[in-house]
């Protein structure tokens, strides 16, 4: 499945819903399940649908494998009915993608961890500091905790942050956790991944390096925004994760290109490490860190107001962010 969070405007406010991409449309998974239940003569289809296939992505992920299975059943049933069919009381099930905006697939993750897992990237950034790769990097996956409350979605503007003169993008893949667990073995860690999305860990490099000179951080240099999207792709949709090509373009010009298979620390490595002695939860986001060559820092080339940044990883899609001027 390719899952999105889309917004529906109504006279009493705007609501977010979980949708499954089908061609140019989004299938409202909750409403499709309610229709299936109603057709099975369930007495309370809405109540049952809200419990089994919640309308928000975080609650959806918290439902675990049973919710994923119910969602697949709902989507398959909706496709047999066709795009003109409705919910139990005439509600819309199929939305045309051009008519409804999408948010980040998971707008409110409970936590955000970003790793530095590509050897080429840490080698390049270490060289800029006149240092070798720290030997400790090879002992365990290293990460920092980002600001999970400043998530932005596809085609959302990024206001110019702070007073930086070195605003940078970072080309990353992220996995989203789908099951609660602790002390997870690496061989079992793949089963805890609900899906993958594209992640742009925006950085104010001048502020970041000032902070990290104090042997702590990053903090303000990154906490202003992280972009996720455009959708969450379940693992069964990607036959070979290592073969994924990662591309970054600025104003249509390619700035970066890499392959996910060059990663040193895999997502199962990360999950096993983080879960050692601590619980991980559905909706937790693990960023891969920047692929080698996947940021402006490595080229001494930075963003400016008005730039359009596009990160592309197929089959996930393209994550676009326009850099706005200072507010």
Secondary structure, DSSP 8 states (H G I E B T S, - for coil): -EEEEEEEEETTEEEEEEEEEETTEEEEHHHHHHHHHHHTT-TTHHHHHHHHS-SSHHHHHHTHHHHHHHHHHHHHHHHHH-TT-B-TTS-B-EEEGGGS-B--TTTT-S-EEEE---HHHHHHHHHHTT----GGGGTS--EEE--TT-EE-TTEEE---TT-S-EE-BEEEEEEE-S-EES--GGGGGGGEEEEEEEE--EEHHHHHHHHTTT----TTTTT-EEEEEEEE-GGG-S-GGG-EEEEEETTEEEEEEEGGG-SS-HHHHHHHHTTTSEE-TT-EEE----TT-BGGGGT----TT-EEEEEETTTEEEEEEE----
